[in-house]
Amino acid sequence: MAIFRCNKCAHLAEVAPDTIGTTINCPQCGTPTTVYDTSFFVRKLLERYFALQTSLKRLQAEADNQEASEPAPQQNLDAINIY
């Protein structure tokens, strides 16, 4: 089985297995795009997913550390002129 995904318009379709490794034009926008084997496509998709998941966890940990290390700002209510 082969997967065709256009990088310009995101059109996704299954195509004949004999087209794997060739470049065909997207049926929606006409952009030339390479046809990949399904297992290759899924493997690359999972690599990107897990890399983004790792980045998200790192950013969440950094945000939690910043919130814990920064004291809450103190407001002096006597200095506020309400008139």
Buried (B, 14 or more C-beta within 10 A) or exposed (E): EBBBBBEEBEBEEEBEEEBBEEEEEBEEEEEEBEBBBEEEBEEEEEEEEEEEEEEEEEEEEEEEEEEEEEEEEEEEEEEEEEE
